[in-house]
């Protein structure tokens, strides 16, 4: 796809947060549903549920690239599946964040934007360190996305992680959702937060 962002023309107007959610069973996820609902309450958040939009994995590359170009902050929300993103988010990255668009000599469409990751885990925080059950930190597991931000000339924002999501009670999930909403709002310029 050719856009003004990668052909040297004037950059398109950008604003707000593009929140891309990938959860293959969102109806069963109390944590990701609560987080998404809280963030969708912010007026400058554009919400995209990949599994709802592309149940057949047939991603509309041009539409997705246009949406990326139109936002200052790209937020990826997902449950950590086998120490990575769910399959459709990986497919979306593979198909949409192309050489010549997101990276490479002429791939400057995402340069200067911010990449923010929000994810949930089933295990507690203590499981994510060198002596823990999972042997590595969350920073280690999210390193490929951090490197993706670097490759694309984006700013990597500190990730938001909810550990032990499946065992949190309703009050704890509500608190996490409010904390998430505040974090997403903090990524917006002050005049856009409402």
HELIX and SHEET records of a PDB file:
HELIX    1   1 UNK A    4  UNK A    6  5                                   3    
HELIX    2   2 UNK A   26  UNK A   28  5                                   3    
HELIX    3   3 UNK A   30  UNK A   40  1                                  11    
HELIX    4   4 UNK A   50  UNK A   53  1                                   4    
HELIX    5   5 UNK A   61  UNK A   69  1                                   9    
HELIX    6   6 UNK A   87  UNK A   96  1                                  10    
HELIX    7   7 UNK A  125  UNK A  127  5                                   3    
HELIX    8   8 UNK A  138  UNK A  141  1                                   4    
HELIX    9   9 UNK A  143  UNK A  151  1                                   9    
HELIX   10  10 UNK A  165  UNK A  167  5                                   3    
HELIX   11  11 UNK A  170  UNK A  186  1                                  17    
HELIX   12  12 UNK A  190  UNK A  192  5                                   3    
SHEET    1   A 5 UNK A  45  UNK A  49  0                                        
SHEET    2   A 5 UNK A  17  UNK A  22  1                                        
SHEET    3   A 5 UNK A  73  UNK A  79  1                                        
SHEET    4   A 5 UNK A 114  UNK A 120  1                                        
SHEET    5   A 5 UNK A 155  UNK A 156  1                                        
SHEET    1   B 5 UNK A  45  UNK A  49  0                                        
SHEET    2   B 5 UNK A  17  UNK A  22  1                                        
SHEET    3   B 5 UNK A  73  UNK A  79  1                                        
SHEET    4   B 5 UNK A 114  UNK A 120  1                                        
SHEET    5   B 5 UNK A 160  UNK A 162  1                                        
END                                                                             
